[in-house]
Amino acid sequence: MAESVELPSRLAILPFRNKVLLPGAIIRIRCTSPSSVKLVEQELWQREEKGLIGILPVRDSAESATSGTAVSSGMGGESDSHKLDSKNQQEVIHWHDRGVAARALHLSRGVEKPSGRVTYIVVLEGLCRFNVQELSTRGTYYTARITSLDMTKGELELIEQDQEFVALSRQFKATAMELISILEQKQKTGGRTKVLLETVPVHKLADIFVASFEISFEEQLSMLDSVDVKVRLSKATELVDRHLQSIRVAEKITQKVEGQLSKSQKEFLLRQQMKAIKEELGDNDDEEDDLVALERKMQGAGMPAIIWKHALRELRRLKKMQPQQPGYNSSRVYLELLADLPWEKANPELELDLKAAKERLDADHYGLLKVKQRIIEYLAVRKLKPDARGPVLCFVGPPGVGKTSLASSIAAALGRKFIRISLGGVKDEADIRGHRRTYIGSMPGRLVDGLKRVGVHNPVMLLDEIDKTGSDVRGDPASALLEVLDPEQNKTFNDHYLNVPFDLSKVIFVATANRMQPIPPPLLDRMEVIELPGYTPEEKLKIAIRHLIPRVLDQHGLSSDFLQIPEDMVKLVIQRYTREAGVRNLERNLAALARAAAVKVAEQEHLVPFAKDVQRLSSPLLDDKLSESAEVEMEVIPMGVNNHDISGAFRVASPMVVDEPMVEKVLGPPRYDDRETAERVANPGVSVGLVWTAFGGEVQFVEATAMVGKGDLHLTGQLGDVIKESAQIALTWVRARATELKLAISEETNLLEGRDIHIHFPAGAVPKDGPSAGVTLVTSLVSLFSKKRVRADTAMTGEMTLRGMVLPVGGVKDKVLAAHRYGIKRVILPERNLKDLVEVPATVLSSLEIILAKRVEDVLDQAFEGGCPWRQQSKL
C-alpha cells in the first residue's frame, strides 16, 4: 500500500477529466493525445526508476488527452483556477488547485500506427495529496510547483491521541466491517478487505474505501479537498453508510419480489382448491357468472357464423385463464367489444317523405339551393331503392357555411342516428384501422368505436375535416379511408383490433372539407364533391333574423321581451364588422350584444310581475342588489319546467333596442369601411385583385412604387414561386409594350433605367401564391408608369401569358362573392370564365357589372377611368 513519500518541489501534471484519483487508489489510463504521450515518454518511459507525476482533476474538456484525461476550458465548484495562455493551446485552461501525486506501477507501449501515433497504457497508484503553487509548461505538457499536504510523523502521532479522531475511527471501522460482512456473503471476497482494515492506517483507509464507490464528481472533489483527517473520516463514514443502505434496500426489494412470486403460486393453488369446494357445494363463482352473462350477450349480438366461431374460441381460452393472468383483461375487453358491436341491429327504414325533408332543409338552412337540391335527389334515389349504393357526399366550403349541420339534416330526414368523427390532425393509420392487440393499451379504430357508441350498423357517419389528415412514420390515414369509402371493399372492412371483417356498406358516409387540394386524388375520386360558397350579405341578414338571433337569445336566457335587434343594426354588423364567407363571426358579434343586454337585465332593479299567482318573497341573496326596504315579486316556477330560463320569471318594463351607439360601444369601432378601397387606390400604382383562400374569396390590393436604383424588381408579402413568376411576366410585358402604351418615347428607352421597382402584397403575414394575380400586377405597373389612378370600384382576376392573353382561373364564384361583400361594383374576369358565373346567385350578379377580358389590353381599357387612350394596336 501507499507509504509516506517525500515529494519533489515540481511535478509533471496529467489532467484527469471528470474523475478524481485519491491516495491509495489504483487506476489505468490510456494516453493517446500528443501532450499526454510526450509526458509519459519523458517523465516515465525514459527513466529507470519508477517515476512520479501529478494527477489534477479537470471538468468538461476542450481537447481530449486520454479516455480519462483532458484539458478543461471551464471549472466550477469551489476550486480555484490557474490560467495559462499557450501557443499550442488556444483556450484558457482551468485546473483544480489540489491533486494527488501518483507512482507508475506498470507502463506499456502500443504499436506505432502509420501516422506516427503512439498509445501508452499507464497503471498509476495514488500516493498523497498536494497543493498547486504555480503552473507552467514544459514543451507540450504542464508542470507545477507543489507543496505536499501529507501529515508528518509527529502530526500523525498527535492526531491519533485526539478523542474525536479515535471515535470517528471506531465508527468508520464498524461501518466498514458491516459492509465487508454483507459483501462477503454475496461475493465471497471479504477476506482480503478485512486484512486491509486491520493493517492500513485509518486515514488512508478512508480514501481507499471511497475510491471503490461510484460517486459523483463533486463528491470525489470534496473528498480530495478534505485535508483534515477528521473531516475526511466523517465524509468517508457517510459514504460507506450510504453504500451499505443501498445494498440493504436492493436486498429488500429482491426478497419482496421473490415473496410475491411464491405468493402468486400459493394463491393459484388455493383458488383451485376453492373452485373444487364450490363445485362440491353447488355454489357458483361470481367470475363464472360474469362469463356466463358475457356468453349470453355474445349469443344475442347476432354475429355472422365465421365471427361467432372465432368469438367462441376466444371465450374458451378466456375460461381457462385465471383473472390474475396477463392477457385476461385484454381478452375480456375484446369479447365485450364483439358483443357490443351492432352486427345486425339497425335503424328501421322509414318511409321517406321528400316534401317533409325539403321543409326540414329549408327550415334549417337558408339559401344553398343547389346543395339542397342535390340532397333531395340523393333522398329520392334512397326512397326508390333503399339498398342503393349512393355516392359519398363531400361538402367543401369555407368555415361557418353549414357543412356539418347539412349532414345532421340528412340523418334527420332519413330517420337514422347521426355520429360525427373528427379527422382533423389525425396522422396515425391506427386511428382508422385500430391498433393490433399485441400492443399494450390497444384499442379499435374510430369507425368501429363510433359504431359501438351509436348502437346501429346503418347510421349517418360524418367524416369531419377530411382534408386535414396528415401522414408520418405511423402511416397515412387518408390511404386507410380508401377502403372505408369504397362500396366494393367496405363490406369486409378489417379493423386491426377486431381482426375479423365488419360490414360498413350500410353506413351512409358524409365528409366535409375546407379545401380539395390537400385531399389525395384517389380518395377524392371516391367522393362526390359539393361546393358550398360563402353567403351574400342579403343571405346573412336572413340567416341572422331566422336562425342566429333566436338561438343567441335562447343561449343567453333572453327573449324578444328583453332585447330586440332591428334589421338595420344587423345590416350594420354585417357590413362593418364581418367580411367572412360564413356566419360564425356574425353570431359571435350578436352574442356580444346579447351579453351586454344580459348584464343590464340582471342589474335591473324594477321588475314587473306578469302573472296573477304571485308570492311575495324576501331573499338574503337579493339584499346586496336591492335596497333594504325593497320587496321583490317573483313568479313561482315549477321545478323541471324551463327552470333554467330566468326570462320566464322576470320581465322588464320595456325591451332594450339595439342602436348604432350601443353597437359601437359593445363591438368597438367599425373594422371595415366602404371607403377603404377608394382610399387605398387614391395613388397611382395600386390595383385591386381577387383571390381565393380556404376561408372563401378575398380582396387583395397590389401596390407598386419606383425608386432610384439599378433596374431591379423587389417583391414582398410572403409570396410563392408562382406569383413571383407572374410579377416577372407582368413587368416584361409592360416593358415590351412601353412605346405602344405611351410609357416610353421610343422602343430603345428602358423603363427601368436608373430606378428599381418594388411590388408589395399587403398583409405580409399571410402566405400568397397562384397565377391569378397576373392582370392585377400589369394594371398596377401601368398605373405606376403612367401615373394614372386605377378605378376604385373595379376589381380583377386572371392569369396572363407573355403574349398578353388572359387565361381562366378557379374560385370565380367565391371571388365574385368577395367583391360583392367589399362593395366592389365592377369585376373583370377572363372571358373563358363566363361559364362559372352560372353558379353565382342572381342577386349578386344584378348588383355587379361583370366585364369579360380576352387580352390584357381589354383589362387596361376597363381598369382606368375613361379607358386606356394611350394604348395602340399590339405589334406582337
CORSUL-V594116 format. One record per residue. N is the residue number from 1. RES is the residue in one small letter. SS is DSSP state (h for helix, s for strand, l for the rest). NEAR is the number of other ideal C-beta (glycine too) atoms within 8 Angstrom. Layout:
N_RES_SS_NEAR, N_RES_SS_NEAR
This chain:
1_m_l_8, 2_a_l_10, 3_e_l_4, 4_s_l_6, 5_v_l_11, 6_e_l_3, 7_l_l_12, 8_p_l_5, 9_s_l_5, 10_r_s_7, 11_l_s_13, 12_a_s_12, 13_i_s_15, 14_l_s_16, 15_p_s_15, 16_f_s_13, 17_r_s_16, 18_n_l_8, 19_k_l_9, 20_v_l_11, 21_l_l_14, 22_l_l_14, 23_p_l_11, 24_g_l_13, 25_a_l_12, 26_i_s_8, 27_i_s_9, 28_r_s_8, 29_i_s_13, 30_r_s_10, 31_c_s_16, 32_t_l_11, 33_s_l_11, 34_p_h_6, 35_s_h_11, 36_s_h_15, 37_v_h_13, 38_k_h_11, 39_l_h_14, 40_v_h_13, 41_e_h_10, 42_q_h_10, 43_e_h_9, 44_l_h_13, 45_w_h_9, 46_q_l_5, 47_r_l_8, 48_e_l_2, 49_e_l_4, 50_k_l_7, 51_g_l_9, 52_l_s_12, 53_i_s_15, 54_g_s_15, 55_i_s_14, 56_l_s_13, 57_p_s_17, 58_v_s_17, 59_r_l_13, 60_d_l_9, 61_s_s_13, 62_a_s_8, 63_e_s_9, 64_s_s_9, 65_a_l_15, 66_t_s_14, 67_s_l_6, 68_g_l_9, 69_t_l_14, 70_a_s_14, 71_v_s_13, 72_s_s_15, 73_s_l_10, 74_g_l_7, 75_m_l_11, 76_g_l_4, 77_g_l_7, 78_e_l_3, 79_s_l_10, 80_d_l_5, 81_s_l_8, 82_h_l_10, 83_k_l_7, 84_l_l_11, 85_d_l_4, 86_s_l_7, 87_k_l_3, 88_n_l_5, 89_q_l_9, 90_q_l_2, 91_e_l_8, 92_v_l_7, 93_i_l_13, 94_h_l_12, 95_w_l_14, 96_h_l_12, 97_d_l_9, 98_r_s_11, 99_g_s_16, 100_v_s_15, 101_a_s_18, 102_a_s_13, 103_r_s_11, 104_a_s_12, 105_l_s_8, 106_h_s_7, 107_l_s_11, 108_s_s_6, 109_r_s_8, 110_g_l_8, 111_v_l_3, 112_e_l_6, 113_k_l_7, 114_p_l_3, 115_s_l_4, 116_g_l_6, 117_r_l_7, 118_v_l_9, 119_t_l_10, 120_y_s_15, 121_i_s_13, 122_v_s_12, 123_v_s_12, 124_l_s_15, 125_e_s_11, 126_g_s_18, 127_l_s_11, 128_c_s_14, 129_r_s_13, 130_f_s_15, 131_n_s_9, 132_v_s_14, 133_q_s_7, 134_e_s_6, 135_l_s_10, 136_s_s_9, 137_t_s_9, 138_r_s_7, 139_g_l_6, 140_t_l_7, 141_y_s_13, 142_y_s_11, 143_t_s_12, 144_a_s_15, 145_r_s_9, 146_i_s_15, 147_t_s_6, 148_s_s_9, 149_l_l_9, 150_d_l_9, 151_m_l_8, 152_t_l_6, 153_k_h_7, 154_g_h_6, 155_e_h_8, 156_l_h_11, 157_e_h_8, 158_l_h_8, 159_i_h_11, 160_e_h_8, 161_q_l_5, 162_d_l_9, 163_q_h_5, 164_e_h_7, 165_f_h_12, 166_v_h_9, 167_a_h_8, 168_l_h_12, 169_s_h_10, 170_r_h_8, 171_q_h_9, 172_f_h_15, 173_k_h_10, 174_a_h_8, 175_t_h_12, 176_a_h_12, 177_m_h_10, 178_e_h_9, 179_l_h_12, 180_i_h_12, 181_s_h_9, 182_i_h_11, 183_l_h_12, 184_e_h_11, 185_q_h_6, 186_k_h_6, 187_q_h_6, 188_k_l_6, 189_t_l_8, 190_g_h_11, 191_g_h_7, 192_r_h_7, 193_t_h_10, 194_k_h_10, 195_v_h_8, 196_l_h_11, 197_l_h_12, 198_e_h_5, 199_t_h_6, 200_v_l_10, 201_p_l_6, 202_v_h_10, 203_h_h_11, 204_k_h_12, 205_l_h_14, 206_a_h_14, 207_d_h_16, 208_i_h_14, 209_f_h_12, 210_v_h_15, 211_a_h_11, 212_s_l_6, 213_f_l_9, 214_e_l_2, 215_i_l_7, 216_s_l_5, 217_f_h_10, 218_e_h_7, 219_e_h_9, 220_q_h_14, 221_l_h_13, 222_s_h_9, 223_m_h_15, 224_l_h_14, 225_d_l_9, 226_s_l_9, 227_v_l_7, 228_d_l_6, 229_v_h_10, 230_k_h_11, 231_v_h_9, 232_r_h_14, 233_l_h_15, 234_s_h_9, 235_k_h_13, 236_a_h_14, 237_t_h_12, 238_e_h_8, 239_l_h_14, 240_v_h_15, 241_d_h_9, 242_r_h_8, 243_h_h_10, 244_l_h_12, 245_q_h_8, 246_s_h_8, 247_i_h_11, 248_r_h_9, 249_v_h_8, 250_a_h_8, 251_e_h_8, 252_k_h_8, 253_i_h_8, 254_t_h_8, 255_q_h_8, 256_k_h_8, 257_v_h_8, 258_e_h_8, 259_g_h_8, 260_q_h_8, 261_l_h_8, 262_s_h_8, 263_k_h_8, 264_s_h_9, 265_q_h_8, 266_k_h_8, 267_e_h_9, 268_f_h_10, 269_l_h_8, 270_l_h_8, 271_r_h_9, 272_q_h_8, 273_q_h_8, 274_m_h_8, 275_k_h_9, 276_a_h_8, 277_i_h_8, 278_k_h_11, 279_e_h_7, 280_e_h_6, 281_l_h_6, 282_g_l_6, 283_d_l_5, 284_n_l_7, 285_d_l_8, 286_d_h_6, 287_e_h_7, 288_e_h_8, 289_d_h_9, 290_d_h_8, 291_l_h_11, 292_v_h_8, 293_a_h_8, 294_l_h_13, 295_e_h_9, 296_r_h_8, 297_k_h_10, 298_m_h_14, 299_q_h_6, 300_g_l_6, 301_a_l_12, 302_g_l_6, 303_m_l_10, 304_p_l_6, 305_a_h_6, 306_i_h_7, 307_i_h_12, 308_w_h_10, 309_k_h_8, 310_h_h_9, 311_a_h_12, 312_l_h_8, 313_r_h_8, 314_e_h_11, 315_l_h_13, 316_r_h_8, 317_r_h_9, 318_l_h_12, 319_k_h_7, 320_k_h_5, 321_m_l_10, 322_q_l_7, 323_p_l_6, 324_q_l_7, 325_q_l_7, 326_p_l_3, 327_g_l_7, 328_y_h_12, 329_n_h_6, 330_s_h_9, 331_s_h_12, 332_r_h_10, 333_v_h_8, 334_y_h_11, 335_l_h_14, 336_e_h_10, 337_l_h_13, 338_l_h_14, 339_a_h_10, 340_d_h_7, 341_l_l_12, 342_p_l_11, 343_w_l_10, 344_e_l_7, 345_k_l_8, 346_a_l_9, 347_n_l_9, 348_p_l_5, 349_e_l_5, 350_l_l_6, 351_e_l_3, 352_l_l_11, 353_d_l_6, 354_l_h_10, 355_k_h_6, 356_a_h_8, 357_a_h_13, 358_k_h_10, 359_e_h_8, 360_r_h_11, 361_l_h_13, 362_d_h_9, 363_a_h_5, 364_d_h_7, 365_h_l_11, 366_y_l_9, 367_g_l_9, 368_l_l_11, 369_l_h_6, 370_k_h_8, 371_v_h_11, 372_k_h_12, 373_q_h_8, 374_r_h_10, 375_i_h_15, 376_i_h_12, 377_e_h_8, 378_y_h_12, 379_l_h_14, 380_a_h_10, 381_v_h_10, 382_r_h_12, 383_k_h_8, 384_l_h_6, 385_k_l_6, 386_p_l_6, 387_d_l_4, 388_a_l_8, 389_r_l_5, 390_g_l_8, 391_p_l_6, 392_v_s_11, 393_l_s_13, 394_c_s_14, 395_f_s_14, 396_v_s_14, 397_g_s_12, 398_p_l_15, 399_p_l_8, 400_g_l_10, 401_v_l_14, 402_g_l_10, 403_k_h_11, 404_t_h_10, 405_s_h_9, 406_l_h_15, 407_a_h_15, 408_s_h_10, 409_s_h_13, 410_i_h_15, 411_a_h_13, 412_a_h_9, 413_a_h_13, 414_l_h_12, 415_g_l_8, 416_r_l_11, 417_k_l_10, 418_f_s_11, 419_i_s_12, 420_r_s_9, 421_i_s_11, 422_s_s_6, 423_l_l_13, 424_g_l_8, 425_g_l_7, 426_v_l_11, 427_k_l_9, 428_d_l_9, 429_e_l_11, 430_a_h_11, 431_d_h_9, 432_i_h_13, 433_r_h_9, 434_g_l_14, 435_h_l_11, 436_r_l_9, 437_r_l_10, 438_t_l_4, 439_y_l_7, 440_i_l_3, 441_g_l_5, 442_s_l_11, 443_m_l_7, 444_p_l_11, 445_g_l_13, 446_r_h_8, 447_l_h_13, 448_v_h_15, 449_d_h_10, 450_g_h_11, 451_l_h_15, 452_k_h_12, 453_r_h_7, 454_v_h_10, 455_g_l_7, 456_v_l_12, 457_h_l_13, 458_n_l_9, 459_p_l_15, 460_v_s_14, 461_m_s_13, 462_l_s_14, 463_l_s_11, 464_d_s_12, 465_e_l_10, 466_i_h_15, 467_d_h_12, 468_k_h_12, 469_t_l_14, 470_g_l_8, 471_s_s_9, 472_d_s_7, 473_v_l_3, 474_r_l_7, 475_g_s_11, 476_d_s_8, 477_p_h_16, 478_a_h_12, 479_s_h_11, 480_a_h_12, 481_l_h_13, 482_l_h_12, 483_e_h_9, 484_v_h_12, 485_l_h_12, 486_d_l_9, 487_p_l_7, 488_e_l_5, 489_q_l_9, 490_n_h_14, 491_k_h_10, 492_t_h_8, 493_f_s_13, 494_n_s_10, 495_d_l_13, 496_h_l_12, 497_y_l_15, 498_l_l_12, 499_n_l_8, 500_v_l_9, 501_p_s_8, 502_f_s_12, 503_d_l_10, 504_l_l_10, 505_s_l_8, 506_k_l_7, 507_v_l_12, 508_i_s_12, 509_f_s_9, 510_v_s_15, 511_a_s_14, 512_t_s_14, 513_a_s_14, 514_n_l_11, 515_r_l_9, 516_m_l_9, 517_q_l_5, 518_p_l_7, 519_i_l_12, 520_p_l_7, 521_p_h_6, 522_p_h_7, 523_l_h_14, 524_l_h_11, 525_d_h_6, 526_r_l_9, 527_m_s_12, 528_e_s_7, 529_v_s_8, 530_i_s_11, 531_e_s_7, 532_l_s_13, 533_p_l_12, 534_g_l_15, 535_y_l_13, 536_t_l_12, 537_p_h_11, 538_e_h_7, 539_e_h_11, 540_k_h_13, 541_l_h_12, 542_k_h_10, 543_i_h_13, 544_a_h_14, 545_i_h_9, 546_r_h_8, 547_h_h_8, 548_l_h_13, 549_i_h_11, 550_p_h_8, 551_r_h_9, 552_v_h_12, 553_l_h_13, 554_d_h_8, 555_q_h_8, 556_h_l_11, 557_g_l_9, 558_l_l_12, 559_s_l_7, 560_s_l_7, 561_d_l_7, 562_f_l_13, 563_l_s_14, 564_q_s_8, 565_i_l_9, 566_p_l_8, 567_e_h_7, 568_d_h_6, 569_m_h_12, 570_v_h_14, 571_k_h_10, 572_l_h_11, 573_v_h_14, 574_i_h_13, 575_q_h_9, 576_r_h_9, 577_y_h_12, 578_t_l_9, 579_r_l_5, 580_e_l_13, 581_a_l_15, 582_g_l_13, 583_v_l_13, 584_r_h_9, 585_n_h_11, 586_l_h_14, 587_e_h_11, 588_r_h_8, 589_n_h_12, 590_l_h_15, 591_a_h_11, 592_a_h_10, 593_l_h_15, 594_a_h_14, 595_r_h_9, 596_a_h_11, 597_a_h_14, 598_a_h_11, 599_v_h_8, 600_k_h_9, 601_v_h_13, 602_a_h_6, 603_e_h_7, 604_q_l_9, 605_e_l_7, 606_h_l_6, 607_l_l_10, 608_v_l_7, 609_p_l_8, 610_f_l_5, 611_a_l_6, 612_k_l_3, 613_d_l_6, 614_v_s_10, 615_q_s_6, 616_r_s_6, 617_l_s_7, 618_s_l_6, 619_s_l_7, 620_p_h_4, 621_l_h_5, 622_l_h_9, 623_d_l_8, 624_d_l_5, 625_k_l_6, 626_l_l_9, 627_s_l_4, 628_e_l_5, 629_s_l_4, 630_a_l_7, 631_e_l_6, 632_v_s_10, 633_e_s_9, 634_m_s_10, 635_e_s_11, 636_v_l_7, 637_i_l_9, 638_p_l_6, 639_m_l_5, 640_g_l_4, 641_v_l_6, 642_n_l_6, 643_n_l_8, 644_h_l_4, 645_d_l_7, 646_i_h_6, 647_s_h_11, 648_g_h_7, 649_a_l_7, 650_f_l_9, 651_r_l_8, 652_v_l_13, 653_a_l_4, 654_s_l_4, 655_p_l_9, 656_m_s_11, 657_v_s_6, 658_v_l_12, 659_d_l_7, 660_e_h_7, 661_p_h_6, 662_m_h_10, 663_v_h_13, 664_e_h_10, 665_k_h_7, 666_v_h_9, 667_l_h_10, 668_g_l_5, 669_p_l_4, 670_p_l_7, 671_r_l_6, 672_y_l_9, 673_d_l_6, 674_d_l_7, 675_r_l_6, 676_e_h_9, 677_t_h_14, 678_a_h_8, 679_e_h_7, 680_r_h_9, 681_v_l_14, 682_a_l_8, 683_n_l_6, 684_p_l_10, 685_g_l_11, 686_v_s_16, 687_s_s_14, 688_v_s_18, 689_g_s_15, 690_l_s_17, 691_v_s_14, 692_w_s_12, 693_t_s_8, 694_a_l_5, 695_f_l_9, 696_g_s_15, 697_g_s_17, 698_e_s_10, 699_v_s_14, 700_q_s_13, 701_f_s_12, 702_v_s_16, 703_e_s_11, 704_a_s_15, 705_t_s_8, 706_a_s_10, 707_m_s_7, 708_v_s_5, 709_g_l_8, 710_k_l_4, 711_g_l_9, 712_d_l_7, 713_l_s_9, 714_h_s_8, 715_l_s_10, 716_t_s_9, 717_g_l_10, 718_q_l_8, 719_l_s_11, 720_g_l_9, 721_d_h_6, 722_v_h_9, 723_i_h_14, 724_k_h_10, 725_e_h_9, 726_s_h_14, 727_a_h_14, 728_q_h_9, 729_i_h_12, 730_a_h_13, 731_l_h_12, 732_t_h_9, 733_w_h_13, 734_v_h_15, 735_r_h_10, 736_a_h_7, 737_r_l_11, 738_a_l_13, 739_t_l_11, 740_e_l_10, 741_l_l_15, 742_k_l_9, 743_l_l_11, 744_a_l_10, 745_i_l_4, 746_s_l_6, 747_e_l_6, 748_e_l_4, 749_t_l_10, 750_n_l_8, 751_l_l_10, 752_l_l_9, 753_e_l_7, 754_g_l_6, 755_r_s_10, 756_d_s_13, 757_i_s_14, 758_h_s_11, 759_i_s_15, 760_h_s_11, 761_f_s_16, 762_p_l_8, 763_a_l_6, 764_g_l_9, 765_a_l_4, 766_v_l_6, 767_p_l_5, 768_k_s_13, 769_d_l_8, 770_g_l_11, 771_p_l_11, 772_s_l_14, 773_a_l_17, 774_g_h_14, 775_v_h_17, 776_t_h_14, 777_l_h_16, 778_v_h_15, 779_t_h_15, 780_s_h_16, 781_l_h_15, 782_v_h_14, 783_s_h_18, 784_l_h_13, 785_f_h_12, 786_s_h_11, 787_k_l_6, 788_k_l_8, 789_r_l_11, 790_v_s_15, 791_r_l_10, 792_a_l_9, 793_d_l_7, 794_t_s_14, 795_a_s_13, 796_m_s_17, 797_t_l_17, 798_g_l_17, 799_e_s_13, 800_m_s_15, 801_t_l_8, 802_l_l_6, 803_r_l_5, 804_g_l_13, 805_m_s_9, 806_v_s_16, 807_l_s_11, 808_p_l_8, 809_v_l_13, 810_g_l_6, 811_g_l_9, 812_v_h_13, 813_k_h_12, 814_d_h_14, 815_k_h_14, 816_v_h_18, 817_l_h_17, 818_a_h_14, 819_a_h_14, 820_h_h_13, 821_r_h_10, 822_y_l_11, 823_g_l_7, 824_i_l_14, 825_k_l_8, 826_r_s_12, 827_v_s_16, 828_i_s_15, 829_l_s_16, 830_p_s_14, 831_e_h_9, 832_r_h_7, 833_n_h_13, 834_l_h_8, 835_k_h_6, 836_d_h_9, 837_l_h_12, 838_v_h_5, 839_e_h_7, 840_v_l_12, 841_p_l_8, 842_a_h_6, 843_t_h_8, 844_v_h_12, 845_l_h_11, 846_s_h_6, 847_s_l_7, 848_l_l_13, 849_e_s_6, 850_i_s_9, 851_i_s_9, 852_l_s_11, 853_a_s_16, 854_k_l_8, 855_r_s_10, 856_v_h_13, 857_e_h_10, 858_d_h_11, 859_v_h_16, 860_l_h_14, 861_d_h_10, 862_q_h_12, 863_a_h_14, 864_f_s_13, 865_e_l_4, 866_g_l_4, 867_g_l_6, 868_c_l_11, 869_p_l_5, 870_w_l_8, 871_r_l_10, 872_q_l_7, 873_q_l_4, 874_s_l_9, 875_k_l_4, 876_l_l_6
